[in-house]
Amino acid sequence: MSYIKSGKQEGATVDIGGARHGQEGYFIQPTIFTNVKPEMKIVKEEIFGPVGVVFRMEDQLRKTFGGYRQSGIGHDLGEYALNTYTQVKAVHVNIGQML
């Protein structure tokens, strides 16, 4: 429950769940946070339990792409790396006309 409390205190929104489940044990309802920022504790640390965070990564991806040698994430995790791992295929299906 400390992570849920921390998320609320740092300004995240609990969209689903966020409370205890049942009267016995240490069970919590499945919980989803939105309106989170990368510097929040609930984003940076691993939470053992049914807790997830949802945020837009569009700006983050643009910032991390690129770099050479030890600089940044590098090209392997960028958008252009997809070309290395994909192949263009063409499939022809003859539907009624002979070529």
N, C-alpha and C positions, 0 to 999 in steps of 0.2 A: 504494500500500500504506500510505501515511502516514495516510489517512483511516480505513482499517480498523483500524490500530493505535490511532488516536485514539479511535475508537468503543469499542473494547475497554477502553482505559484509563479512559474516562469512565463505564464500567459498562453499556454496551449489550450485548445478547446477539446473537451471530451465529447465526442460525437456519439459513441456507443459505450455502454458499460460504465466502468469506473468504480464499482462498489463490490463489497464482499459477496460471495456466492455461498449461501447456506449459513448455518450457525456454528458448524464445527470445522476445525482445520484451518488451513491458510489458503483457501480458494478464493479467487476473484473472478468476476464476470469478464468475458472477452471484452477488451477495451481498445478503442481506436481514437488516437489523437490527431487533430488537424490544426492548422495555423501554427505549425512548429517552425523553429529556426534552427539552423545547423549547430549553433553553439549550445543548445539546450541539453541538459543531462539525459533526458529520455531519448535523444537522438544519438548522442555520443557513446553511451554505455549500453551494454547488452543486458536486456531484461529477461529473466527467466520466468516466463508466464505468458498468458494469452494477451499480450499488449503489443500494439503496432502503432507506428507513426506514418502519416501520409503527408508528403510535401512535394512541391514542384521542384524538379531537379534540372529544369531546362537551363537556368543560369549557371548552375554548378557544373554541368557537363561542358558548357562552353569554356568555363574558366580552367578546367583540368585538362583539356585536350592539348596535345602538342608537347614540345620539349625535346631536347636532345641529350643524350648520355644520361647523366644523373638529374637532369632538370625536369621537374614536373612528373606527370604520370607516364608520359611517352606516347608513342603512336599505337602501341598494342591495345590500349584501352580506349582509343578514340574511334570516332565514326568511320574514318577512312580505313581502319583495320578490317572492317567487314569485307572489303574487296579481297583481302588475303584469304579469307575463310569461306568465300562463296564462289559459285560457278554459275555462269549463265547457261541455261538449257533452253532448247527450243523443241516443242513437241508439235507434230503435225497430225491432225486427225482428218482423214478423208471422209467427208460426208456426202456421198452420192455422186460426186464427179471424179472421173479418173484424170489424173494429170498426165 
